[in-house]
């Protein structure tokens, strides 16, 4: 946060100074008293788990110089010699207003990213592409909502040269609310899929909701998306900005590569499912790239990052090197060793259980399919899938489709956890009993009890196997990793 006086903050947030000097200043912002900094602003945000007003004194003890509060119960006068207190109607709205003010003072590129999946990976890849050449502020973790976006903007300091903002949504109009705060100069849409379809009702509405990030751009700004994204024609129709696309080609032919700004041909995958790619830029340059994040979908995310870096003047080779250094983030395509079972050797776990929707689950299964086994003679490719939530009326179909895709990809065994996958399994078994779908059906084992699933998996696991763990966040699929590997085990 820039160096704002309490007087300025109160004016911007329509607040009232109730104790302390109006000239006292703050140059950082926090809603967690444990992260309060010397000469920083502490916003007493009321969340689901805790009330920031209970921690105001602790924040002041850590050096907070300005307090934003919406309750008058605290004894603000007792620390007025150390901190100035501002009373507002709503701390969240106050933070949003302050972020809007800070945004009005930011002159560097602000890049917004949204999509049904791939937002966080694209953010990390873009950060990697830029930060060797520019001073970058990016969304931390999944701070991508009406609170997280303002807090990220308030982390911007003098000298910041690029801001990367991940933007999530759960309904129509929410991306517009975020773009009103952030006013991005460039925007990326990664995918249009079924995430949050329960709330939005259809993919068409999802495309409309995600498309709001393009609608917020003016004609002199830039938009980025895959050339073959679903509802691409709609996204083009609502985009006034100049549109830059990227594409993955099925084969390499220099004369017939895509007209996209950046195209890529995947040369192959290593044992961990990480792609080696020939990247072809529109000016004709060709460079090789080796990703450290597995999966074909990661290639597309990397191309989007490279396209933005190119526009911002980063040398292609430098941007690629930055992208190549990006590692999987927590519970997103991380690898760990199976090391709690005495008789099991050379078996790995591919942990991708931060969240799940049909598109991201299909991408994870494809990564499992191209990754090498620790021992091809004894090992198996095993998918452990937790229910995909918020699918609404589409739930039965998408869960069944994922199980059938597992068979097409030659996954040896599929364990499922949750009622939706159990119902889908029973539906497939009914069809098998009537002679339908007799091909490409994996071995299916469905559970609604996590302990029984872990016991079955542990007892039948063979050496040299690779286990994918994938499921929606609330399914807590990481419990399987914790059961099979040492807590805190580093990714391979």
C-alpha positions in Angstrom: 0.0 0.0 0.0 1.2 3.5 -0.7 1.9 5.8 2.2 -1.6 7.1 3.1 -2.5 9.2 6.1 -5.4 8.3 8.4 -7.1 11.4 7.2 -6.8 10.3 3.6 -8.0 6.8 4.4 -11.0 8.1 6.3 -12.0 10.3 3.4 -11.6 7.5 0.8 -13.6 5.0 2.9 -16.3 7.5 4.1 -15.2 6.8 7.6 -14.7 8.9 10.8 -11.6 9.2 12.9 -12.6 8.4 16.4 -9.1 8.3 18.1 -5.6 9.2 17.3 -3.8 11.7 15.0 -5.2 12.2 11.5 -1.7 12.7 10.2 -0.5 9.2 11.3 0.2 7.2 8.1 0.1 3.5 7.0 1.9 1.8 4.2 0.7 -1.8 4.3 -2.6 -3.5 4.9 -3.6 -6.7 6.7 -6.7 -8.4 8.0 -4.7 -10.9 10.1 -3.2 -9.4 13.3 -0.4 -12.0 13.1 0.7 -10.3 9.9 0.3 -6.8 11.0 3.3 -4.7 10.2 5.0 -1.7 11.7 3.3 1.5 10.3 0.6 -0.7 8.7 -3.2 -0.6 8.4 -5.1 -3.3 10.3 -8.6 -3.9 9.0 -10.9 -5.6 11.6 -12.7 -7.7 9.1 -15.5 -9.9 10.3 -15.2 -13.3 8.7 -16.9 -16.7 9.1 -14.4 -18.0 11.5 -13.3 -15.0 13.5 -13.9 -11.3 14.1 -11.0 -9.0 13.5 -12.2 -6.6 16.2 -11.1 -9.2 18.8 -7.5 -8.8 17.6 -7.2 -5.0 17.3 -5.0 -4.7 20.4 -2.7 -7.5 19.2 -2.3 -5.7 15.8 -1.4 -2.5 17.6 1.2 -4.3 19.7 2.7 -5.6 16.5 3.0 -2.0 15.1 -0.2 -1.3 13.3 -0.6 2.5 13.0 -4.1 2.8 11.6 -7.2 0.7 12.5 -10.3 0.2 10.3 -13.2 -0.9 12.4 -17.0 -1.1 12.1 -17.7 -1.7 15.8 -17.1 0.7 18.7 -16.7 -1.8 21.5 -12.9 -1.6 21.6 -11.2 1.0 23.8 -9.6 2.9 20.9 -8.5 5.7 23.2 -6.2 3.5 25.1 -3.8 3.2 22.2 -4.4 6.5 20.5 -0.8 7.5 21.1 0.2 4.5 18.9 -2.6 4.0 16.4 -5.3 6.1 14.8 -8.7 4.4 14.6 -11.3 4.9 11.8 -14.9 3.9 12.1 -16.6 2.7 8.9 -20.0 1.2 8.2 -18.5 -2.0 6.5 -14.9 -3.0 6.6 -15.1 -5.0 3.4 -16.6 -2.0 1.4 -14.0 0.3 3.0 -11.2 -2.0 1.8 -12.7 -2.1 -1.7 -12.9 1.7 -1.8 -9.3 2.0 -0.6 -8.2 -0.5 -3.2 -10.0 1.5 -5.9 -8.2 4.7 -4.7 -4.9 2.9 -4.8 -5.7 1.5 -8.2 -6.2 5.1 -9.5 -2.6 5.8 -8.6 -1.1 2.6 -10.3 0.3 3.2 -13.8 1.8 -0.2 -14.5 0.0 -3.0 -16.4 -2.7 -4.8 -14.3 -3.5 -8.3 -15.7 -6.7 -10.0 -14.7 -7.1 -13.8 -15.0 -10.2 -15.9 -14.9 -11.5 -19.2 -16.2 -13.3 -22.4 -15.1 -9.9 -24.0 -14.4 -6.2 -23.1 -14.8 -6.4 -19.7 -13.2 -3.9 -20.3 -10.4 -1.4 -22.2 -12.7 -1.6 -19.5 -15.3 -1.0 -16.8 -12.6 2.0 -18.7 -11.3 3.4 -19.2 -14.9 2.9 -15.6 -15.8 4.6 -14.5 -12.6 7.5 -16.8 -13.5 7.7 -15.3 -17.0 7.7 -11.7 -15.8 9.5 -11.6 -12.5 13.1 -12.0 -13.8 12.7 -8.7 -15.6 9.9 -6.9 -13.7 8.9 -6.2 -10.1 5.7 -8.2 -9.9 2.8 -8.3 -7.3 0.5 -11.3 -7.8 -2.5 -12.9 -6.0 -1.3 -15.1 -3.2 -2.9 -18.5 -2.9 -6.5 -18.3 -4.0 -7.2 -14.7 -2.8 -9.4 -14.2 -5.9 -12.7 -12.8 -4.5 -14.3 -9.6 -3.4 -11.9 -9.5 -0.4 -8.8 -11.0 -2.0 -8.6 -8.7 -5.0 -8.6 -5.5 -3.0 -6.0 -6.9 -0.6 -3.7 -7.8 -3.5 -4.0 -4.3 -4.9 -3.2 -2.9 -1.5 0.1 -4.9 -1.6 1.3 -2.8 -4.5 4.2 -0.6 -3.7 6.0 2.3 -5.4 8.1 0.7 -8.1 5.8 -2.2 -8.9 6.0 -2.9 -12.6 3.2 -5.4 -13.1 0.2 -6.6 -11.1 -1.3 -10.1 -11.7 -4.8 -10.6 -10.3 -6.6 -14.0 -10.2 -10.4 -13.4 -10.4 -12.9 -16.1 -9.3 -16.7 -16.0 -9.5 -19.7 -18.0 -8.4 -22.4 -16.1 -10.3 -23.2 -13.5 -13.0 -22.0 -10.0 -12.3 -19.2 -11.0 -9.8 -16.4 -10.6 -12.3 -17.8 -7.2 -13.2 -17.6 -6.2 -9.5 -14.0 -7.3 -9.4 -13.0 -5.5 -12.6 -14.7 -2.3 -11.3 -12.2 -2.5 -8.4 -9.1 -3.7 -10.4 -9.7 -2.1 -13.8 -7.3 -4.5 -15.6 -5.4 -3.3 -18.6 -5.0 -6.9 -19.9 -7.3 -9.9 -19.3 -6.9 -13.6 -19.7 -9.6 -16.3 -20.0 -8.1 -19.8 -19.6 -11.1 -22.1 -20.1 -14.9 -22.2 -20.2 -16.2 -25.4 -18.4 -18.6 -26.7 -15.9 -17.2 -25.2 -12.7 -20.1 -23.6 -10.7 -22.7 -24.8 -13.2 -25.0 -25.5 -10.3 -25.3 -21.8 -9.6 -25.2 -20.6 -13.2 -27.3 -23.3 -14.8 -25.6 -23.7 -18.1 -22.2 -23.4 -19.9 -23.7 -20.4 -21.8 -24.1 -18.6 -18.5 -20.7 -19.6 -17.4 -19.3 -18.1 -20.6 -21.3 -14.9 -20.0 -19.9 -14.7 -16.4 -16.3 -15.2 -17.5 -16.8 -13.0 -20.5 -17.3 -10.0 -18.1 -13.6 -9.7 -17.8 -13.3 -9.0 -21.5 -16.3 -6.7 -21.5 -14.5 -4.5 -19.0 -11.6 -3.8 -21.4 -11.5 -0.8 -23.8 -10.5 -0.8 -27.4 -6.9 0.2 -26.6 -6.4 -2.7 -24.2 -5.6 -6.4 -24.7 -7.4 -9.7 -24.2 -5.8 -13.2 -24.2 -7.4 -16.7 -24.6 -6.8 -20.1 -26.3 -7.8 -20.1 -29.9 -10.0 -23.1 -29.4 -11.7 -22.2 -26.1 -15.3 -23.2 -25.8 -17.7 -20.3 -26.6 -14.8 -18.6 -28.4 -17.2 -16.9 -30.8 -19.2 -15.4 -27.9 -16.1 -14.2 -26.1 -14.9 -12.5 -29.3 -18.2 -10.8 -29.7 -18.1 -9.2 -26.3 -14.4 -8.2 -26.5 -13.7 -4.7 -27.7 -10.0 -5.0 -26.9 -7.4 -6.4 -29.3 -7.6 -10.2 -28.9 -4.4 -12.4 -28.7 -4.8 -16.1 -29.0 -2.5 -19.1 -28.4 -2.9 -22.7 -29.8 -1.5 -26.2 -29.3 -1.1 -27.9 -32.7 -1.6 -31.7 -33.3 1.5 -31.9 -35.6 4.4 -29.7 -36.5 4.3 -28.0 -39.9 6.0 -24.6 -40.1 4.0 -23.6 -43.1 0.7 -24.4 -41.5 1.0 -23.5 -37.9 -1.9 -21.7 -36.3 -2.4 -18.0 -37.0 -2.3 -17.4 -33.2 0.3 -15.2 -31.7 2.0 -18.2 -30.2 1.6 -21.9 -31.2 3.2 -25.0 -29.8 3.8 -28.5 -30.8 4.2 -31.0 -27.9 7.2 -33.2 -28.7 6.7 -35.6 -25.8 6.3 -36.1 -22.0 8.8 -37.3 -19.5 8.2 -39.9 -16.8 6.4 -37.4 -14.6 4.1 -36.2 -17.4 5.9 -32.9 -18.0 5.8 -31.8 -21.6 8.7 -30.8 -23.8 7.3 -28.3 -26.3 8.4 -26.5 -29.5 7.1 -22.9 -29.1 6.6 -21.0 -32.4 6.1 -17.3 -32.2 4.2 -15.4 -34.8 7.4 -13.6 -36.0 8.8 -17.0 -36.8 11.1 -17.6 -33.8 11.1 -21.2 -32.5 12.2 -22.1 -29.0 12.1 -25.3 -27.0 10.4 -25.3 -23.6 10.4 -28.0 -20.8 7.8 -27.5 -18.2 8.0 -28.6 -14.6 4.2 -28.7 -14.2 2.7 -31.9 -15.7 -0.1 -32.2 -18.3 -1.1 -30.9 -21.7 -3.3 -28.3 -20.1 -0.2 -26.8 -18.5 1.2 -26.1 -21.9 -1.8 -24.0 -22.8 -1.5 -22.0 -19.6 2.2 -21.5 -20.3 1.5 -20.2 -23.8 -0.9 -17.6 -22.3 1.8 -16.5 -19.9 4.3 -16.2 -22.7 1.9 -14.2 -24.9 1.5 -11.6 -22.1 5.2 -11.5 -21.4 5.9 -10.9 -25.1 3.5 -8.0 -25.2 5.3 -6.5 -22.1 8.6 -6.7 -23.9 10.1 -9.7 -22.1 12.6 -11.5 -24.3 11.1 -14.9 -25.3 14.0 -16.9 -24.1 14.0 -15.1 -20.7 10.2 -15.6 -20.4 10.5 -19.3 -21.2 13.2 -19.8 -18.7 11.0 -18.2 -16.1 8.1 -20.4 -17.0 10.3 -23.5 -16.9 11.2 -22.8 -13.3 7.6 -22.8 -12.0 6.8 -25.8 -9.8 3.3 -27.2 -9.0 1.6 -25.3 -6.1 0.2 -27.0 -3.0 -2.2 -29.9 -3.9 -2.1 -29.0 -7.6 -0.3 -31.8 -9.6 2.3 -32.4 -6.9 4.1 -35.7 -6.6 4.9 -37.6 -3.4 6.3 -41.0 -2.6 4.3 -43.9 -1.2 6.4 -44.6 1.8 4.2 -46.0 4.6 3.7 -49.5 3.0 6.6 -51.8 3.7 6.2 -54.0 0.6 5.6 -51.3 -1.9 8.5 -49.9 -3.9 8.8 -47.1 -6.5 5.2 -46.0 -6.3 4.2 -42.3 -6.5 1.2 -40.2 -5.7 0.1 -37.4 -8.0 -1.8 -35.0 -5.7 -4.3 -32.8 -7.5 -7.1 -32.3 -5.0 -7.3 -28.6 -4.5 -10.5 -28.6 -6.5 -12.3 -30.6 -9.3 -14.6 -30.1 -12.2 -15.0 -32.2 -15.4 -12.4 -30.2 -17.4 -9.7 -30.3 -14.7 -10.4 -33.9 -13.8 -10.1 -34.9 -17.5 -6.8 -33.0 -17.7 -5.5 -34.8 -14.6 -6.5 -38.2 -16.0 -4.7 -37.5 -19.3 -1.6 -36.6 -17.3 -1.8 -39.9 -15.4 -2.2 -41.7 -18.8 1.1 -40.3 -20.2 3.2 -40.5 -17.0 5.6 -43.5 -16.7 5.1 -46.2 -14.0 7.9 -46.8 -11.5 7.8 -50.5 -12.6 5.9 -51.2 -15.8 5.8 -55.0 -15.1 4.1 -54.7 -11.7 2.7 -51.1 -11.5 -0.7 -49.8 -12.3 -2.2 -46.5 -13.2 -4.7 -45.8 -10.5 -7.1 -42.9 -10.3 -8.7 -42.1 -6.9 -11.6 -39.6 -7.7 -13.7 -37.7 -5.2 -17.0 -36.2 -6.2 -17.1 -33.1 -8.3 -19.4 -30.7 -6.4 -21.7 -27.9 -7.6 -22.6 -29.8 -10.8 -26.4 -29.4 -10.2 -28.5 -31.3 -12.7 -25.4 -32.2 -14.7 -23.9 -34.2 -11.9 -25.0 -37.7 -13.0 -23.8 -37.2 -16.6 -20.4 -35.6 -15.8 -19.4 -38.2 -13.2 -20.3 -41.0 -15.6 -18.4 -39.4 -18.4 -15.3 -39.1 -16.3 -15.4 -42.8 -15.5 -15.9 -43.7 -19.1 -13.0 -41.4 -20.1 -10.8 -43.3 -17.6 -11.4 -46.4 -19.6 -10.6 -44.8 -22.9 -7.3 -43.6 -21.4 -6.5 -47.1 -20.2 -6.4 -46.3 -16.5 -6.1 -49.7 -14.8 -8.2 -49.1 -11.7 -10.5 -46.3 -10.6 -11.4 -45.8 -6.9 -14.1 -43.3 -6.2 -15.2 -41.5 -3.1 -18.7 -40.0 -2.7 -22.3 -40.6 -3.6 -22.2 -39.1 -7.1 -19.4 -41.4 -8.3 -21.1 -44.3 -6.6 -24.3 -43.7 -8.5 -22.4 -43.3 -11.7 -20.6 -46.6 -11.1 -23.9 -48.4 -10.5 -25.3 -46.9 -13.7 -22.3 -48.2 -15.7 -22.6 -51.6 -14.1 -26.3 -51.8 -15.0 -25.5 -51.0 -18.6 -22.8 -53.7 -18.6 -25.3 -56.2 -17.4 -27.4 -55.5 -20.5 -24.5 -55.7 -22.9 -23.9 -51.9 -23.3 -20.5 -50.3 -22.9 -18.6 -53.6 -22.9 -15.3 -51.9 -24.0 -13.0 -49.4 -22.3 -14.5 -49.8 -18.8 -11.8 -49.6 -16.1 -11.9 -51.7 -13.0 -14.2 -49.6 -10.7 -14.3 -49.6 -6.9 -16.7 -47.1 -5.3 -16.7 -46.0 -1.6 -18.6 -43.6 0.5 -16.3 -44.3 3.6 -12.8 -42.9 3.4 -11.3 -45.3 5.8 -12.5 -48.3 3.8 -11.2 -46.8 0.6 -7.7 -46.2 2.1 -7.7 -49.8 3.5 -8.7 -51.3 0.2 -6.2 -49.2 -1.8 -3.4 -49.9 0.7 -4.0 -53.7 0.6 -4.1 -54.0 -3.2 -1.5 -51.5 -4.2 1.4 -52.9 -6.3 5.0 -51.8 -6.5 5.8 -49.3 -9.3 2.3 -47.8 -9.4 1.2 -44.2 -10.0 -1.8 -43.0 -8.1 -3.8 -39.8 -9.0 -5.8 -38.2 -6.3 -8.4 -35.8 -7.5 -11.6 -34.3 -6.0 -13.4 -31.2 -5.0 -11.9 -29.4 -2.0 -14.6 -30.3 0.5 -14.1 -34.0 -0.2 -10.7 -33.7 1.6 -9.0 -36.2 -0.7 -5.6 -35.2 0.7 -6.3 -37.7 3.5 -5.3 -40.4 1.1 -1.9 -38.8 0.6 -1.5 -38.4 4.3 -2.2 -42.1 4.8 0.2 -43.3 2.1 3.1 -40.8 2.5 4.8 -39.1 5.4 3.2 -35.9 6.5 5.1 -33.0 4.9 6.9 -35.2 2.4 8.5 -33.1 -0.2 7.2 -33.5 -3.8 9.4 -35.7 -6.0 
